[in-house]
Amino acid sequence: MNILITGAGGFIGQIFAKELLSSPEYTVTLTDIFEPPIPSGSKYPENARTVAADLSTSSSAIISKDLDAVILFHGIMSSGAEADFELGYKINVNATQTILEILRQTVPGVKVIYASSEAVYGNPLPKRITERHLPTPESSYGSQKLICELLINDYTRRGYIDGLSLRFPTISVRPGKPTQAASSFISGIIREPLNGVECVIPLTDRNWSHWMCSPKTLVYNLMVALSLSGDALPSHLRSINMPGFRVTVQDMLDALEEVGGKDKLELVREEDDEAVKKILYSWADDFDNSLAIKLGMKQDMSFVNSVRDYAEELEAQKLSGNTIKI
């Protein structure tokens, strides 16, 4: 199976590529604005190639007629899209539509998995959200994601692609550097203290809660999505709320203390950032996972397990002489 991953230099692109490269049946093209690395520890690195490409100007160079699936992970994150209106639309919308149009002409019917976001929802928020609730985004990022979901629906309805839009929860704990996402602190609250670095979180409300998923579970659910048949959903309803669970800031701090020790709490500083809080409080924090579960996906139940996974990986990196850079 020949797969193209855009935005492959990012954390999700890397962990999903590594999963694909654990099996000889997949060949993977990784592309990003810079030449992305082949994930460290890949079992079949010879089955990967890497390409640097600006998707807003050179998408055709990475699309071949022998593609079986395209995974669209590229994008400007939430705070970045809000701060730079033009760039957000250029990358999040225009580049995505350009790719879809090239796919329509070059490899019609190809499977396309689009990384959307639960930021498509905004106030007024129902107590529990299903795919049937009307998305009302309150950010440029959420609006851009919703526009692309509609494109995926229409291109699929017309038979040009076999598309799915997966509305991701926040993925934590992520290694690496902080991103431009308003939710970046949700990994930082764990990652930075465990690495001996201070983390500033942009709100003082410890009861604020968020819908989250571990990296391991996300990869599992992406593999399920990749295997779904084209008729698993109606051709004009291609959006799925990916499984997650609700975690409060206090839950995150409790998990940090349980796994890292009480002293790690001293490296967390809480300061209200009104611009970021406006985005955070527009997000839903309770979703009905029944559609995704029916399709074969699974749900996390413990944030502590996610923190333990990260701590174990951090320790393994240290023992091998490497470090997880932040």
Secondary structure as UniProt FT lines:
FT   STRAND          2..6
FT   TURN            8..9
FT   HELIX           11..20
FT   TURN            21..22
FT   TURN            24..25
FT   STRAND          27..32
FT   TURN            40..41
FT   HELIX           45..47
FT   STRAND          48..52
FT   TURN            55..57
FT   HELIX           59..62
FT   TURN            65..66
FT   STRAND          69..72
FT   HELIX           78..83
FT   HELIX           85..88
FT   HELIX           89..94
FT   HELIX           95..106
FT   TURN            108..109
FT   STRAND          110..117
FT   HELIX           118..120
FT   TURN            131..132
FT   HELIX           140..157
FT   TURN            158..159
FT   STRAND          161..168
FT   STRAND          170..171
FT   TURN            182..184
FT   HELIX           185..194
FT   TURN            195..196
FT   STRAND          199..201
FT   TURN            206..207
FT   STRAND          209..213
FT   HELIX           215..227
FT   HELIX           230..232
FT   TURN            235..236
FT   STRAND          239..241
FT   STRAND          245..248
FT   HELIX           249..260
FT   HELIX           262..267
FT   STRAND          268..270
FT   HELIX           274..280
FT   TURN            281..282
FT   HELIX           290..294
FT   TURN            295..296
FT   HELIX           303..319
FT   TURN            320..321
//
